[in-house]
Amino acid sequence: MSLYPQGSLGLGTLSWRGHASLQASFTSYQKRGFFKLFDQCMVFLPDPDEHVLSVARAFPASIETHPENTGILDGMEQIARRLKTDYIFFTENDCPLIEPGKEAQRQIKKALALLQDEHVCMARMRHVKEFGEAFNTYDKYRRYFPSPDTLAAKAKRMLRPQKAKRLCGTAIYVENNPAKKFPNYIQDAGGGFYRVDTQVMPWTNQSIIINRKFFLETVLPYCKSVPLGRTANGLRTIEIELNRSRFWAKSGWTVACGPGLLTHKRVDDRGY
């Protein structure tokens, strides 16, 4: 019996080494009752060392391993194939939970309800105010859409209209009323959630809920079909393949974006 009427939900955490970050993230999950919100919890450890295995064993998540680190795309595929739930909440070892358990449950329920619409392809669950490290689109947005507006910003938007358009989705992390600012691309979905057109909202691997079948049968086949170009250490990432494509931007899909639950915080240096 699933915890949710829309179907079962699995937590799938990808951790290549990074034991200190995993310790911090899983500790935040356990303290706030996050693990209890899932029908199945799993951590996938490619090329594990004893440190990360020791951390993983201390928490209520099944452990799956692979002898090699074969990249983000393969890691997420391994999680999706080894989990058996209808939906997956993908996280990484450096994605701690910063909201209370009750709020996490509320947002998960809302995200799953929105995902019943065939045009909503995934839900972003990264916190929109405390988004954490490695989120440079916030600063880019401010350069193109400052408040108050400036002549320099207007010139940027006129000279680079496509880039300005792509940045519109970042308004959910900056503006108090993003749907009012960009009504052509962002619609208020209630409960602090917005539906954002994929024309202006890129794919992300981090802190998302997605239908497992859609991920395996639609997202991954496209990414694998793309000729190998720019990569991360010679391996596919999903983000590169989708965010450089018309497949994603012209799909007609929307992304459900809520207030968010998790931030991005690395505790130690993983060497990349």
C-alpha positions as CSV (number, residue, x, y, z in Angstrom):
1,M,0.0,0.0,0.0
2,S,1.5,3.3,-1.1
3,L,1.8,6.3,1.2
4,Y,0.3,8.5,-1.6
5,P,-2.8,8.2,-3.7
6,Q,-0.9,9.1,-6.9
7,G,1.4,6.1,-6.5
8,S,4.5,5.0,-4.6
9,L,7.4,7.3,-4.0
10,G,11.1,6.3,-3.7
11,L,14.0,8.3,-2.4
12,G,17.1,7.8,-4.6
13,T,20.3,9.4,-3.5
14,L,23.4,9.3,-5.6
15,S,26.7,9.5,-3.8
16,W,30.1,9.1,-5.4
17,R,32.3,9.0,-2.3
18,G,31.6,12.3,-0.4
19,H,31.0,10.6,2.9
20,A,31.0,13.8,5.0
21,S,28.4,15.4,2.7
22,L,26.3,12.2,2.8
23,Q,26.6,12.1,6.6
24,A,25.3,15.7,6.9
25,S,22.4,15.2,4.4
26,F,21.2,11.9,5.8
27,T,21.4,13.2,9.4
28,S,19.1,16.1,8.3
29,Y,16.7,13.6,6.8
30,Q,16.6,11.4,9.9
31,K,16.2,14.3,12.3
32,R,13.2,15.7,10.4
33,G,11.5,12.3,9.6
34,F,12.2,12.6,5.9
35,F,12.9,8.9,5.3
36,K,9.4,8.1,6.6
37,L,7.8,10.0,3.7
38,F,8.9,7.4,1.2
39,D,7.8,3.9,0.3
40,Q,11.3,3.0,-0.5
41,C,14.7,4.6,0.3
42,M,17.9,3.8,-1.5
43,V,21.4,5.2,-1.8
44,F,23.5,4.3,-4.8
45,L,27.2,4.2,-4.3
46,P,29.4,3.8,-7.4
47,D,33.0,3.0,-6.7
48,P,32.4,3.2,-2.9
49,D,35.1,3.5,-0.3
50,E,34.8,2.2,3.2
51,H,34.1,5.7,4.5
52,V,30.9,6.2,2.5
53,L,29.8,2.7,3.1
54,S,30.1,3.2,6.8
55,V,28.0,6.3,6.7
56,A,25.3,4.7,4.5
57,R,24.9,1.7,6.8
58,A,23.9,4.0,9.7
59,F,20.7,5.1,8.0
60,P,17.4,3.5,7.0
61,A,18.1,3.3,3.2
62,S,19.0,0.2,1.2
63,I,22.5,0.3,-0.3
64,E,23.2,-0.4,-3.9
65,T,26.7,-0.3,-5.4
66,H,28.6,-0.5,-8.7
67,P,32.4,-1.1,-9.0
68,E,32.9,1.9,-11.2
69,N,31.8,5.5,-11.3
70,T,30.2,5.7,-14.7
71,G,28.8,9.2,-14.4
72,I,25.6,11.0,-13.4
73,L,23.3,9.7,-16.2
74,D,24.2,6.1,-15.5
75,G,24.0,6.7,-11.8
76,M,20.5,8.1,-12.0
77,E,19.5,5.3,-14.4
78,Q,20.8,2.7,-12.0
79,I,18.7,4.2,-9.2
80,A,15.6,4.3,-11.5
81,R,16.0,0.7,-12.5
82,R,16.7,-0.6,-9.0
83,L,13.9,1.3,-7.3
84,K,10.4,-0.1,-8.0
85,T,8.3,2.9,-7.1
86,D,6.1,4.9,-9.4
87,Y,7.9,8.1,-8.6
88,I,11.4,9.0,-7.6
89,F,12.7,11.9,-5.5
90,F,16.3,12.2,-6.7
91,T,18.8,13.7,-4.4
92,E,22.6,13.8,-4.2
93,N,24.9,13.4,-1.2
94,D,25.2,17.2,-0.8
95,C,21.5,18.0,-0.6
96,P,20.5,18.5,3.0
97,L,16.9,19.0,4.1
98,I,16.3,22.5,5.6
99,E,12.5,22.4,6.1
100,P,10.5,20.6,8.8
101,G,9.1,17.2,8.1
102,K,5.5,18.4,8.0
103,E,6.4,21.0,5.4
104,A,8.3,18.3,3.4
105,Q,5.2,16.1,3.5
106,R,3.0,19.0,2.3
107,Q,5.2,19.9,-0.6
108,I,5.6,16.3,-1.7
109,K,1.8,15.8,-1.7
110,K,1.4,19.0,-3.8
111,A,4.1,18.0,-6.2
112,L,2.6,14.6,-6.8
113,A,-0.8,16.1,-7.4
114,L,0.6,18.4,-10.0
115,L,2.5,15.6,-11.6
116,Q,-0.8,14.0,-12.5
117,D,-1.1,16.5,-15.3
118,E,0.6,15.0,-18.4
119,H,2.1,18.3,-19.2
120,V,4.0,18.6,-15.9
121,C,7.2,16.6,-16.5
122,M,8.9,16.9,-13.1
123,A,8.9,18.9,-9.8
124,R,11.8,20.9,-8.6
125,M,12.3,20.6,-4.8
126,R,15.5,22.7,-4.3
127,H,14.8,25.6,-1.9
128,V,14.0,28.8,-3.8
129,K,15.4,31.1,-1.1
130,E,18.2,29.1,0.4
131,F,19.3,27.3,-2.7
132,G,22.9,26.9,-1.6
133,E,26.1,26.5,-3.6
134,A,26.7,26.5,-7.3
135,F,23.6,28.4,-8.4
136,N,25.0,31.2,-10.7
137,T,21.8,31.8,-12.6
138,Y,20.6,34.0,-9.7
139,D,23.3,36.5,-10.4
140,K,22.8,36.3,-14.2
141,Y,19.1,37.0,-13.7
142,R,19.8,40.1,-11.6
143,R,22.1,41.4,-14.4
144,Y,19.3,41.1,-17.0
145,F,16.3,41.9,-14.7
146,P,17.5,44.2,-11.9
147,S,15.2,46.0,-9.6
148,P,14.9,48.9,-10.3
149,D,15.5,48.3,-14.0
150,T,18.5,50.0,-15.7
151,L,19.4,51.2,-19.2
152,A,22.3,48.7,-19.2
153,A,20.0,45.8,-18.4
154,K,17.5,46.9,-21.1
155,A,20.4,46.9,-23.6
156,K,21.4,43.4,-22.5
157,R,17.9,42.2,-23.1
158,M,17.7,43.9,-26.5
159,L,21.1,42.6,-27.6
160,R,20.6,39.0,-26.3
161,P,16.8,38.4,-26.3
162,Q,17.1,34.6,-26.3
163,K,19.3,34.5,-23.2
164,A,17.0,37.0,-21.5
165,K,14.1,34.7,-22.3
166,R,15.8,31.6,-20.9
167,L,16.5,33.4,-17.7
168,C,12.8,34.2,-17.1
169,G,12.3,31.0,-15.2
170,T,14.8,32.0,-12.6
171,A,12.3,34.6,-11.4
172,I,10.9,32.0,-9.0
173,Y,14.1,32.3,-7.0
174,V,14.2,36.1,-7.1
175,E,10.8,37.7,-7.5
176,N,8.0,37.9,-5.0
177,N,5.4,37.4,-7.7
178,P,7.1,35.6,-10.7
179,A,3.8,34.7,-12.3
180,K,2.9,38.4,-12.6
181,K,6.3,39.3,-14.0
182,F,6.4,36.6,-16.7
183,P,2.7,35.4,-17.2
184,N,3.6,33.9,-20.6
185,Y,5.9,31.4,-19.0
186,I,4.9,31.1,-15.3
187,Q,1.5,30.3,-13.8
188,D,0.6,30.2,-10.1
189,A,-0.4,26.6,-9.1
190,G,-1.3,27.4,-5.5
191,G,0.3,26.4,-2.3
192,G,3.5,28.3,-3.1
193,F,4.0,26.3,-6.3
194,Y,4.3,27.5,-9.9
195,R,4.1,25.8,-13.3
196,V,7.1,27.0,-15.4
197,D,7.4,26.4,-19.1
198,T,10.5,24.4,-20.1
199,Q,11.3,27.1,-22.6
200,V,12.6,29.1,-19.5
201,M,13.2,26.4,-17.0
202,P,16.2,24.0,-17.6
203,W,16.4,20.4,-16.5
204,T,18.3,19.8,-13.3
205,N,19.5,16.5,-11.8
206,Q,19.3,17.7,-8.3
207,S,16.4,17.5,-5.9
208,I,13.6,16.6,-8.3
209,I,10.5,14.4,-8.2
210,I,9.8,12.6,-11.5
211,N,7.6,9.7,-12.8
212,R,10.0,6.7,-13.0
213,K,8.5,5.4,-16.2
214,F,8.7,8.8,-17.9
215,F,12.3,9.1,-16.8
216,L,13.3,5.7,-18.1
217,E,11.2,5.7,-21.3
218,T,11.4,9.3,-22.4
219,V,14.2,11.3,-20.8
220,L,17.0,8.7,-20.9
221,P,16.5,7.4,-24.4
222,Y,16.7,10.9,-25.8
223,C,19.8,11.8,-23.8
224,K,21.5,8.6,-25.0
225,S,20.6,9.3,-28.6
226,V,22.4,12.7,-28.6
227,P,25.8,12.6,-30.3
228,L,28.5,12.8,-27.6
229,G,29.7,16.4,-27.3
230,R,30.6,18.3,-24.2
231,T,30.6,16.0,-21.2
232,A,31.6,15.8,-17.5
233,N,34.8,13.8,-17.4
234,G,33.9,12.1,-20.6
235,L,30.5,10.9,-19.3
236,R,26.9,11.9,-20.0
237,T,25.2,14.1,-17.4
238,I,21.5,14.5,-18.6
239,E,21.8,18.3,-17.9
240,I,24.1,18.9,-20.9
241,E,22.1,16.8,-23.3
242,L,18.7,18.2,-22.4
243,N,19.6,21.8,-21.8
244,R,21.3,22.2,-25.2
245,S,18.3,20.7,-27.0
246,R,15.0,21.8,-28.7
247,F,13.6,18.5,-27.4
248,W,13.4,20.0,-23.9
249,A,12.8,23.6,-24.7
250,K,10.1,23.0,-27.3
251,S,8.4,20.0,-25.5
252,G,5.4,21.9,-24.3
253,W,6.0,20.5,-20.8
254,T,6.0,22.5,-17.6
255,V,8.0,22.1,-14.4
256,A,6.3,22.3,-11.0
257,C,8.4,24.5,-8.8
258,G,7.5,24.8,-5.1
259,P,9.0,26.7,-2.2
260,G,11.5,23.9,-1.9
261,L,12.9,21.6,0.7
262,L,16.6,21.0,0.1
263,T,19.6,23.1,-0.3
264,H,23.1,22.4,-1.8
265,K,26.0,22.2,0.6
266,R,29.2,20.2,0.2
267,V,30.8,19.4,3.5
268,D,34.2,18.3,2.1
269,D,36.2,18.5,-1.1
270,R,35.5,15.5,-3.4
271,G,38.2,16.5,-5.8
272,Y,36.1,17.9,-8.6
